[in-house]
Amino acid sequence: MARHHGPVLVDTNVILESHRIGAWAALAGGYPVETVEDCVIETQTGFQRRRAEQQIDAAALRASLAGIHAPGDREIAAAVVRASDIALDIGERSLWAHTLTRTDGWVLCGPDKASLRFGVRLGYRDRLVALERLLAEAGYRPKEPLKLAYTSKWLERTLGELALSEGAGRP
């Protein structure tokens, strides 16, 4: 697969995992990384339970992002009605609400299964990418292994399972 050159939309999980393995600078330096305000806020939740090296400086995070979006009620409602039976977390709901307004060549990186199901159901399977792939394409080799849900193998298996379950019983 060719290297992606357009916007990379990330959820809270990807921001946290990238910081955990020391790869955030490589990711944000290799791509125009964007997210939504709710995901930035979520990176600050639970900070008191994280070790010092796991803290994410909110100002530095904001400065490193190519864009931080805040979808309005109309965009959020439009996303929710597209798949009202899928319970997205707040960050993923806002991220998809923003994503669905875009017409450019975005890809979305985030391992949340409800979010992946949403993307598969709406026909965006080919735009869902693993953090492992993005880092490899940016030329970054993590010194610490990624958690399983951030690997290409896990994503491909999960997307296949979701595609099968979403196809079953649908016209």
Salt bridges, closest charged atoms under 4 A:
GLU17 OE2 - ARG20 NH2 2.80
GLU34 OE1 - HIS69 NE2 2.54
GLU34 OE1 - ARG102 NH1 2.62
GLU37 OE2 - ARG62 NH2 2.54
GLU53 OE2 - ARG51 NE 2.52
ASP85 OD1 - ARG121 NH1 2.51
ASP104 OD2 - ARG102 NH2 2.66
GLU137 OE2 - ARG133 NE 2.75
GLU144 OE2 - ARG20 NH1 2.55
GLU161 OE2 - ARG157 NE 3.59
GLU166 OE2 - ARG117 NH1 2.65
GLU166 OE1 - ARG121 NE 2.50
GLU166 OE1 - ARG170 NH2 3.18
